[in-house]
C-alpha cells in the first residue's frame, strides 16, 4: 500500500473520530462541515485498487458507530419537534370530556393587540 492511500486512511480515521466527538457534543455545524470532507476521502479510497482489508474494516466499524449516533441524534430531534408541536397545540386548545366520556376541544383564540399610549 502506498503512502497516499495510507494518508487517506489516516485522515479518514481522524475525521471519523472528530465526527464522533461532534455527534456526542451536538455540534451540528461541525458535523455538516465534516460530511463533505468525509465524502471526498471515501471517494478517494474507492478509486484505489490496493487497499488493506483490515484497515477498511476498522474504518467501517467507526462509520457504523457514527451512523448509530447520528440516528440517535435524529430520533432525539424528532422527539423534541413532536413535543414542541404538542406544546403549541395545548396552548391553542382546551380539551375536556363530557359526562358520557366524549372529548371536546375548545379552540382558544389569542388576539394579538398592540397597546398604544399617548
C-alpha positions as CSV (number, residue, x, y, z in Angstrom):
1,X,0.0,0.0,0.0
2,X,1.5,3.3,-1.0
3,X,1.8,6.4,1.2
4,X,-1.1,8.3,-0.4
5,X,-3.5,5.5,0.4
6,X,-2.3,5.3,4.0
7,X,-2.5,9.1,4.4
8,X,-6.1,9.0,3.1
9,X,-6.9,6.2,5.5
10,X,-5.3,8.0,8.4
11,X,-7.1,11.2,7.5
12,X,-10.5,9.4,7.3
13,X,-9.8,7.7,10.7
14,X,-9.1,11.1,12.3
15,X,-12.1,12.6,10.7
16,X,-14.4,9.8,11.9
17,X,-13.1,10.4,15.5
18,X,-13.8,14.2,15.1
19,X,-17.3,13.4,13.7
20,X,-18.0,11.2,16.7
21,X,-16.9,14.0,19.1
22,X,-19.2,16.4,17.2
23,X,-22.1,14.0,17.5
24,X,-21.6,13.5,21.2
25,X,-21.4,17.2,21.9
26,X,-24.3,18.0,19.5
27,X,-22.2,20.3,17.2
28,X,-24.4,20.1,14.2
29,X,-22.4,22.7,12.3
30,X,-19.2,20.8,12.7
31,X,-21.0,17.6,11.5
32,X,-22.1,19.3,8.3
33,X,-18.5,20.6,7.7
34,X,-17.0,17.2,8.2
35,X,-19.5,15.5,5.8
36,X,-18.0,17.0,2.7
37,X,-14.5,16.0,3.7
38,X,-15.6,12.5,4.6
39,X,-17.3,12.0,1.2
40,X,-14.2,13.2,-0.5
41,X,-11.9,10.9,1.4
42,X,-14.2,7.9,0.8
43,X,-14.3,8.7,-2.9
44,X,-10.5,8.8,-2.9
45,X,-10.4,5.4,-1.2
46,X,-13.0,3.9,-3.6
47,X,-10.8,5.0,-6.6
48,X,-7.9,3.0,-5.2
49,X,-7.4,-0.7,-6.1
50,X,-5.0,-1.9,-3.4
51,X,-6.4,-1.1,0.0
52,X,-5.7,-3.2,3.1
53,X,-8.9,-5.0,4.1
54,X,-8.1,-4.8,7.8
55,X,-7.7,-1.0,7.6
56,X,-11.1,-0.8,5.8
57,X,-12.8,-3.0,8.4
58,X,-11.5,-0.7,11.2
59,X,-12.9,2.4,9.3
60,X,-16.1,0.6,8.6
61,X,-16.7,-0.1,12.3
62,X,-16.2,3.6,13.0
63,X,-18.6,4.6,10.2
64,X,-21.2,2.2,11.6
65,X,-20.7,3.6,15.2
66,X,-21.1,7.1,14.0
67,X,-24.2,6.2,11.9
68,X,-25.8,4.8,15.1
69,X,-25.0,8.0,16.9
70,X,-26.4,10.1,14.1
71,X,-29.6,8.0,14.0
72,X,-30.0,8.5,17.8
73,X,-29.4,12.3,17.4
74,X,-32.1,12.4,14.7
75,X,-34.5,10.5,16.8
76,X,-33.9,13.0,19.6
77,X,-34.5,15.9,17.3
78,X,-37.8,14.3,16.1
79,X,-38.9,13.7,19.7
80,X,-38.2,17.4,20.5
81,X,-40.1,18.6,17.4
82,X,-43.1,16.4,18.3
83,X,-43.1,17.7,21.9
84,X,-42.9,21.3,20.8
85,X,-45.8,20.7,18.4
86,X,-47.8,19.2,21.2
87,X,-47.0,22.2,23.4
88,X,-48.2,24.6,20.7
89,X,-51.4,22.6,20.3
90,X,-52.0,22.6,24.0
91,X,-51.6,26.4,24.2
92,X,-54.2,26.9,21.4
93,X,-56.9,24.4,22.6
94,X,-58.5,23.2,25.8
95,X,-59.6,19.6,25.7
96,X,-62.3,18.4,28.1
97,X,-64.5,15.3,28.5
98,X,-68.3,15.4,29.0
99,X,-70.4,13.2,31.2
100,X,-70.5,10.5,28.5
101,X,-66.7,10.4,28.1
102,X,-66.7,12.2,24.8
103,X,-63.8,14.5,24.1
104,X,-64.5,18.2,23.5
105,X,-61.9,20.6,22.1
106,X,-62.3,24.3,22.6
107,X,-60.1,26.4,20.4
108,X,-58.6,29.4,22.2
109,X,-58.1,32.5,20.1
110,X,-55.3,34.7,21.3
111,X,-55.7,38.1,20.0
112,X,-52.5,39.9,19.4
113,X,-53.0,43.6,20.1
114,X,-50.7,46.5,20.4
115,X,-51.4,48.9,23.2
116,X,-50.9,52.5,22.1
117,X,-50.1,55.1,24.6
118,X,-50.1,58.8,24.2
